[in-house]
Amino acid sequence: MSSSVRASHLLIKHSGSRRLASWRDPDGERIRATDKSDAIAQLKAIRERIVSGEVTFADAATELSDCSSARNGGDLGHFTRGQMQKPFEDATFALAVGDLSDVVDTDSGVHIILRTA
């Protein structure tokens, strides 16, 4: 079992997220107006665009992610167990390198994760 992984992610925050603001939405207006089911629907649509080759993961993350990692195409760098929220960590460690997750729900919002190493 690998002791560290490297991953990129795309985060969509919603009204139930623990912080109701992001670099894309500093006042949190869009986030407060987005319920969890809408956030999941948005994320699934983005995932389909990535899988179909319409857009790269990095470009989608740069344009659409609520995480500040968007400026790096969603890249979070290397991390080990215990550094991320457990659902995120578990999903990332379960992926093979190059695999894209389904929707992963955390206190921060909903994510898709691309394991890169």
N, C-alpha and C positions, 0 to 999 in steps of 0.2 A: 504494500500500500504506500502510495506517495505521501511524503510528509509535507510537501507544498504543491500548490497548483498556481497557475496563472490564468486569469479569466478577464473577459470583458463583459459588460452588462449594459442593458438599456432599462432604465427605471421610469415607470409612469406612476406618479403620486396621485392620490385620490383623497376624498374628504375624510377617510379613516386613517390616513397616514400620520405618523407620529409628529412630523414637522410639516406644517402646511404652507411651505414656501420652498422655492428652488431658484437656481440661477436663471431659469427660464421664466419663472413666475414669482418675482421677489415679493409681491404683495399677497400671493396665494389665491388670487381671484379665480383662476382657472382650476386650481387644485381643489378648492372648496366646492366648486360647482361640478366636480367630477365624482360620481359615485364609483364604488369598487367595480361593479359590473361593467360600467362604461370604460374604466381603465383597462380591465381585462380584455374587453372587445377591441379597444385600440391596439393593445399589445399583440393580440392574436392576428390582427390585420397587418401589423408591422412585420411580425414573424413570417407570415405568408409571403410578403414582398421580398424578404431576405431569402427564404427558401427557394422561391421561384427565380432568384437571380436578378430581380428588378432593381434591387438596391443592395449595397454591401452592408454588412453589419456595422462597420465603422462609420459609414456615412449616415445610416439610420440613427445610430447612437449620438453622433455629433449633432444632428439636427433635432432629435426628438427626446433624448433622455433628460430626465429631471435631475440626474446626478451630475455633479461638477466634473466627473470623469469624462463627460461628453467631449470636453476639449481635447481629450486623448483618444477619441473614437470609442470611448467606453472602457478603455483598458484600466484595470485595477492593479496591475502588477502581480507579483507573487504574494501569496498569503498561505498561512498554515491554519490548522484547526484551532478554533478559539478566537480568531480575529474578526470573523463576520457573524452576522446573525445565523443561528443554527439552521433554519430552513435553506438559506442561501448557501451556506457552507456544505450542507448535506447534498444539495442538488449539484453543486460544482464538483465535489469530489466523486460523485457518481457518474459524471460525464466522462467519455473518452475524449482525448485531445481532438479538437476539430468539431465536436458535437455541439449542437444548439439545444438548449433546454426547452421544455414547455414552460408555461407560465409558473413562476415561483412567487409565492405570496409571503411577504415579511412585514414587520411593523413599519418599514419605510415606504412600502407600496408594493407594486407588482413588477416583476423583472422577467426578462429573458436573458439567459447567460450563455456565452460562448466560451468554452474552455480552450485556451490557447497553448497551455503547456502543463 
